[in-house]
Amino acid sequence: MKYGFLAVLAGASILAANGAQAASADDLLKKNACTACHSIDKKMVGPAYKDVAAKYRGQAGVEAKLFEKVKKGGVGVWGQVPMPPNTAVKDDDIKTMVKYVLSLK
């Protein structure tokens, strides 16, 4: 009986810990409406995430550069449609999303 209670308690702890984890990059991209203009492998209003990863692959300081682009917005690199600033998005969330996009092959 004592072991059964411990097993239930351990299971509840694991579920609570999983619920407290940060959202996945995919969830963050959806939550912050990035997917309204971007997709993983097709150009939409903005470039495909895989195209972004390919363009910047291996460049020094690229994470910081793209963080600034996402935070402040920009225009001209991928055409004349501007990307609006995302000042309300948490910095840690932007970093997670940028790392994810750069990891795509």
Phi and psi in degrees as a GROMACS rama.xvg file:
@    title "Ramachandran Plot"
@    xaxis  label "Phi"
@    yaxis  label "Psi"
@TYPE xy
-62.1467  -39.3707  LYS-2
-70.0162  -34.5298  TYR-3
-63.2136  -42.5849  GLY-4
-62.9669  -42.7314  PHE-5
-63.6389  -38.2162  LEU-6
-64.481  -43.1666  ALA-7
-64.0847  -42.7776  VAL-8
-62.469  -43.2543  LEU-9
-63.4405  -42.9237  ALA-10
-62.3681  -41.4923  GLY-11
-64.458  -37.556  ALA-12
-64.8227  -41.1416  SER-13
-64.9123  -44.2949  ILE-14
-62.2469  -41.0942  LEU-15
-64.7412  -41.543  ALA-16
-65.2309  -40.8827  ALA-17
-65.0259  -36.6249  ASN-18
-68.133  -25.769  GLY-19
-87.8663  -8.44114  ALA-20
-66.3165  155.948  GLN-21
-65.5578  152.684  ALA-22
-64.7707  150.527  ALA-23
-69.3341  161.278  SER-24
-59.408  -40.7684  ALA-25
-60.7257  -42.824  ASP-26
-63.0034  -40.751  ASP-27
-65.8407  -40.0051  LEU-28
-61.836  -40.0891  LEU-29
-71.1074  -46.6866  LYS-30
-59.3643  -36.6471  LYS-31
-96.1283  14.888  ASN-32
65.6384  18.3965  ALA-33
-63.2728  -33.4707  CYS-34
-74.0127  -4.40029  THR-35
-71.2143  -26.5711  ALA-36
-120.433  -15.8904  CYS-37
-128.086  150.206  HIS-38
-133.154  173.15  SER-39
-67.3701  -46.2795  ILE-40
-127.893  9.56342  ASP-41
-132.499  136.975  LYS-42
-67.7903  135.488  LYS-43
-122.132  -123.772  MET-44
-68.4857  -41.4969  VAL-45
-111.943  176.632  GLY-46
-68.2186  157.238  PRO-47
-67.778  145.835  ALA-48
-58.1334  -37.5482  TYR-49
-64.7081  -34.3466  LYS-50
-67.7905  -38.5619  ASP-51
-62.6647  -46.175  VAL-52
-60.3603  -42.9904  ALA-53
-66.0899  -41.2841  ALA-54
-63.6737  -38.8129  LYS-55
-102.224  -1.57673  TYR-56
-54.6548  128.438  ARG-57
83.0097  -3.879  GLY-58
-78.5153  135.575  GLN-59
-68.2391  139.026  ALA-60
70.0465  15.8851  GLY-61
-67.3064  -34.4312  VAL-62
-61.5  -44.0761  GLU-63
-65.9503  -38.9471  ALA-64
-63.3123  -46.6288  LYS-65
-71.7988  -31.5642  LEU-66
-56.9691  -47.4999  PHE-67
-63.1061  -40.3765  GLU-68
-61.0418  -44.569  LYS-69
-67.4706  -44.3798  VAL-70
-66.8905  -46.3501  LYS-71
-97.4847  -13.0041  LYS-72
82.7843  -179.714  GLY-73
176.093  173.489  GLY-74
-157.334  151.05  VAL-75
107.404  -28.043  GLY-76
-73.3976  -39.1078  VAL-77
-115.505  14.8823  TRP-78
128.562  -169.822  GLY-79
-98.4463  4.89827  GLN-80
-83.5208  117.932  VAL-81
-73.9552  146.541  PRO-82
-95.0079  124.493  MET-83
-69.3251  156.148  PRO-84
-67.3983  151.416  PRO-85
-120.879  57.3403  ASN-86
-69.3528  -21.1599  THR-87
-85.0665  -10.3471  ALA-88
-80.3773  135.117  VAL-89
-61.5117  140.93  LYS-90
-56.4209  -43.3354  ASP-91
-63.6948  -34.3419  ASP-92
-68.4887  -41.2763  ASP-93
-62.0078  -44.1405  ILE-94
-59.9306  -42.4669  LYS-95
-62.1213  -44.8295  THR-96
-66.1664  -42.4472  MET-97
-63.0731  -44.8163  VAL-98
-59.9923  -41.6448  LYS-99
-62.5165  -50.3305  TYR-100
-58.9561  -43.7225  VAL-101
-67.3461  -20.4434  LEU-102
-80.7154  -12.7189  SER-103
-72.3773  143.993  LEU-104
